[in-house]
Amino acid sequence: MADAPRRDLESTKTMKSVMGDYFTELCQGPERGTKTAWCTSVGPAELLYAMGFNVFFPENHGAMLGASRMATDLIPAANALGYSPDICSYLTSDIGSYLKNESPIQKMNLPGPPRADVLVFNTNQCRDVKDWFQFYAREWNVPCIGIHTPRSIGQIDEQLADYIGAQIESLIEPLERVSGEKFDPDRLRQVVALSRQCTELWKQVLLAAANRPAPLTFFDGTIQMGPAVVLRGTRQAVDYYQLLVDELNQRVAQGVGAVAGERFRIYWEGMPIWGKLSSLAKQFVELKTAVVASTYCNSWIFDALDPADPFRSMARAYSSIFICRSEEYKEQYIKQMVEEYQVDGILYHDAKTCPNNSNCRYEMPQRLQRQFGKPYLVINGDLNDLRLYSEEQARTNIEAFAEQLAET
């Protein structure tokens, strides 16, 4: 069974239906009088869902623009407005999408992203998300509020939990003014409990790839993570990931691998190259190499969430993501992942417009190689702007990397 050809996960059909329902509900909400909150991908979604908002995640839309290969044609519109080609291509492609009224959501026979009644950010990822949201706040004259998270966080202590937790709690009053509804603490506890369940199941999904052969890869994860991003805190996400976990457990029991004849196992560090995921996945299958784990997909595991202490636990969860942690923490984290997933080598994606999530610019690959001797490869590219990616160069380098793994 391990040498059977790669096959799609059956659960993906259900996932597409779940995501389709999400976008339909999102776009129809304003017609029913439901307020829409835009939220950064690791922002206080639980609070927004608890307060009755439809919640839209522009970073998810940015990924859709990249995966559909619309982004490269839309980015120049934002550049012409004054947004540099060097800044986040999620930001520039999304603003370009707005300016040109072109969105992959329209291909679902929906009108496109709904206008925000309020925009809620968390700078745990980067400053770009705040600048991004402030564009729409000025455009529509709506509130832009958020959380300012420190960078290079080492230990997440009580002082930090208090500081971020207080910021999250302070969002309640302005959100009440927008929604016209009073905050219900019991409802928040329910949503945080569902989000915690989602996290636990998503973690099981990703951990399945620690098995040999791996029943899914990083490329599967980028598809399967949709509900964990946009629907955490809802029953739909919990139900879907239980279905997916059951299917993966069955694959593990039967010895079915995502990559037929799996020889090597790689860790992907950095952002996906959204417009090239299909061709990259195909190449790794041809090389009998499974990309078994990634920093990116694990960014939606929030172990700290606790419905008994929602604000402080949300603070801990949002501040624990890889992108805002110290170099020492990041190195230990990658070392742990390499060991847990039995990784043979590390691939670093140096994303031109995403310096905050490119971790190969300050000698980390060399330090980690000295620590545990794993070979590494750096691929130059971008999350959305395909003008910054050379497919021929990347393909050649990946082939040479597989040969290097074979020799070692």
N, C-alpha and C positions, 0 to 999 in steps of 0.2 A: 504493500500500500504506500510505503514511503516514496516509491519511485513513480507513483501515478502522476499524470500531468496536473498542473495547477488548476484549481477550479475556484470560482467565485463563492463567497459565503452566501448561503441561502438566506440568511437574516438580512442581507443588504436590501432585498425587495421590501421588507417591512420598514427598514430604516428610511428608504426613499419616500415611503408613504407617510411616515411620521414627520419627516422634514417638510414634505409637501403640505401637510395639514398645518404645520407651524407657520409657513409663509402665507398660506391662505388666511388663517386666523389673524395674522399680523396685518395684512393688507386690508382686510375687511373690518378690522376693529374700529377705525375712525368713523365708519358709516354707522356703527352701533353706539357711538359716543364714548368708546373706550379710549383713554388717553395713552399716548405712545411715549415711552422713555427709550432713548438711545443709551447704550451702556457699553463700556469697554469690556473686552472679553474676560478679563479677570477683575471686573468691577463688582459692585454690590447687587448682583442680579437677584439674589434671594430677597433683599429688601424691596426691590421694585416689583417682583412678582407678588410678594405678600401685600403690597399696597394697591394691587389691582391693575397695574400697568400692563399693556402689551410691551414686550421688551425686544428691541432690535439691536443687533450687534454689528456695527459697521466693519469690524475686522473680519467677521465671517463673510460679509459682503465683499470685502477686499480679496479674500481667498477665492471666492467664486469668480471674481473678475480675473484673477490670475489663472485659475484652472480652466476657464473658458477662453483664455487667450485674448480677452477683450482689453486687458489692462494696458498693453503697450500702445494701443491706438488712442487711449483715453488720457494717459498721463500728460501728453503735451498741452492739453487744455488747461490743466492745473498749473503747469509750468508757465504758460502765457499769462496767467493771472498773478504770478509772482511767487509761486511755490517752487523751490529749488529742485532740480533733478536729483540732487544728492540726498534729499530727505526721504522718509518712509514711502515706499511705492504703494503700500496699502492706502495711505493718506492721499497721494496724488491721483491714484487710479479711481478712488471713490469720489473725490471732488470732481475729477474729470467726468465720471459717470453722471454725476448730478448736473454738471454744466451742459453735457450733451444729451441728457435724458436717454441714456442707454444703459441697461442693466440686464444681467442674466435672469433676474426675477421676472422680467417681462416675457421671457420665453416660456414661463409657466402660465401664460394668459392672465397675469396679474399686473397691476399698474406700476410696480417697482417699489423701492423702499418708501415706507410711509414717513411723512413729515413728523419731526419730533415736537412734542410739547415740552420736553425737558431733556437735557443731555447730561449724563452722569459719568464722570471719568474716574480712573485711578491711575496715578502716575507710576505705579509699581513696574510697569513695562518700560516707559520712556516718556519724555516730555511731549513727543509728537502727538500722543493721543489727546492731550489737552488742547494743543494748537489746532488739531483736526476738528475737535468738537466746537471750539470757539468760532471757527469759520461758519458753521451752521447756526450757532447762537446769534451771530451778527446778521446772517442772511435772513433768519426768520424772526428775530427779536424775541427769543425764548430764553429761559434761564439755562445756564451752564454751571453745574455745581460738581464738586468731587472731593477726592481724597488725595492727599499728597504724601506719598510713601517714601521713606529714605532709600538711598541706594547702598549697595555693598553691605548688605545686612549679614552679620555673622550669626550670633545666637539670637533667637527670637525670645526676648525676655518679657517680664510683666510690664515694664515701663513702655516698651514698644506696643504691646497689646492694648494698654490703656490709651496711648496716644492715638493709634489708628482707630481703635474701637470708639473713642469719643468723636472722631471725625465722621465715622459712619452714622452714629446716633444723631449727630447734628444735621444730617440730611433729611431727617423726618419732617421737620417743620416746613421747609420749602417744598418738599414733595407733597405734603398735605395740601398746600396752597394750590398746587397744580392739579392734583387729583380730585380735590373737593371731598375727599374721604379721610376719616380719622384712622390713624395708625392702630393696628390690632396686634399686640405683642404675641398673643396665642397663635395668630395666623403666621407670624414670622417664624415661630418655633416649629410649626408644621412644615413650612417650606424648607427651613434649614435641615430638618430631619430627612426630608426627601432628597435634598442635595447631598447629604452625607451618604445616603443609600446609593445614589448615583455614583458618587466617588468610589465607594467600595466595590461596586460592580465594574466600573471602568478600570480600576486598578487590576481586578481579576482578568479582564480582557487583555490588558497589556502584559501581565505576568504569564499568560499562557504561552507567550513567545519564548519564555525561558526554557521550555521543553525542547528536546531534540527529536524529530525535526520541529521547527517552529510552525504552529498552525496558522499564523498570520504574520505579516511583516509591517514595517513602518509605513509602507505605501497603503496597506489596508487600513492602518490606524488613522491616517489622514482623512480617509473617507468615513470611517466609523465614529470619529470623534464628534461629528456634528451635533447630536443630541446632548453630549456632555458640555458643549459650549453654549448652545442657545436654549436648552430646555432643562438644565440642571435646576432642581427645585420643583420639578413637576413629576407627576405620576407617569407620564408618557416616557420620559427618559429612563426611569427605573424599570418599567415593564420591558422596554426595548433591550436594555443591557442584560436583563435576566435571560431573555431569549438568546442573545449573542453568546453569553457565557456558556449556556447549555450546549450550543452548537460547537463552540471551541473545545469544551470538555470532551465532546464526542469525537472530535478530530484527534485530540491527544490520545484518547483511549484506543483509537484505531490506527494510530501512527501516521496520520495524514499530514503532510507538510505543505505549506504554502508554496515552497520552492522544491520542485521534484529533484531528488538526488542531492539534497543540500550538502555542500562541502564546507563552506565558510560562513562565518557569522560576523556581521558588521554593526557597529553603533553609529547612528546618524546624529551628529551634533550640529544644531542650528536650525534655521528655518527651512521649510520645504521649498523647492523650486516648482511652484504650483503648475505652471504651464508645461512642465516636462515630467511630471510624475509618471505618466503612462509609459513614456519611452525609457525612463530610468528603471522603472519596475521590470520592464521587458528585458533590459540589458542584464540586470542582476539575475533574473531567472535563467537567461542564457549562460551566465557564468556560474550557475548553481550556487549562488551566494545569497543568503538571506539577511536583509537588513532587519535585525530582530528587535531593536530598541532605539529610542530617541529621546532627547531632552524635550523636544517640542510636544509630542503626544502626552508625555507625563506631566505637562504643565497644568492639566485639568484634574489632577489628583489632589483633593483637599482634605487630608486626613484630620486636620485640626478642627473641622466643623463640629459643633456641639450644640444641639437645640436647647440645652439647659443654660447656655451662656452665649447667646447668638452673636452679640456685637463683638465681644472680645475674641470669640473663636473665629468669626469671619475675618477679624483683623489678623490673627495668626495665619489663617489659611491664605489670605491674599498676599501676605508678606513672606510666605514660604516659597514662592515660585522661584525657579532657578535664575531668571533674568535679573532679579534685584538682589541676589545674594553676593557674598564676598568671594574673591578668587579662591581662598582656602576652602570654603564650603563647596564651591563648584568642582574643584579637583577631587575632593573626597566623594562627592556625589557620583561623578563619572567613574571613579575607581570602583565604587560599589556596583554601579550598573554593569560595568565590564565583567566583574566577577559573577554577578547574579545571572546574567544572560549568556555567560560563557563566550564572550566576544573575542574574535581573532584580530580585529583591527578597527580603527576609528576613522570615520569620514567626517571632516569638518566642512560645512558650507559657509564660505565667507560671502555673506550677502551684502552687496555694495551699499544698498540704501538702509540696511538694518544693522548698524554697528553695535547696538545694545544686545542683539541676539546673535552676534558673530564672536565666537570665543577663541579665535585662532590668531588674533592680532597682537597679543602680548605674551608670546612664548609659551602659552599653556600646552599646545601639542608636544613641544619638545620636553617640557617638564614632566608631563605624564608619561611620555615614552621612556624617559630616564627612570621613572619610578617603577613601571611594571613591564617595560619592554615591548609593548604592543605597537606595531607599525601604524602609521596614519597617512591620510591623504587629505589635501586641501583642495576643494573645488570652488572656483570663483564663479559667482553668479548673482542672482537676486531672487527675492520671493515672487515679484510680479513683473519686473521690467526685463523682458527677454532680450533686449538689446545689449544687456550686460552679461549675457551667457553665451558661451561658445559650445554648442553641442558636440562638435567634432573633437575639440580639445578635451572636454569632460569625458567623452566616451573613450578616447585613447588613454587618458590618465586612469580611468576606472579599470580598463583592461590590464594595464600595467600593474595596478595595485593588486588585482586578483592573482597575477603571476607572482608578485612578491609574496602574497600569502601562501601560495603553493610551495614556494621555496623555503619558507620558514616553518 
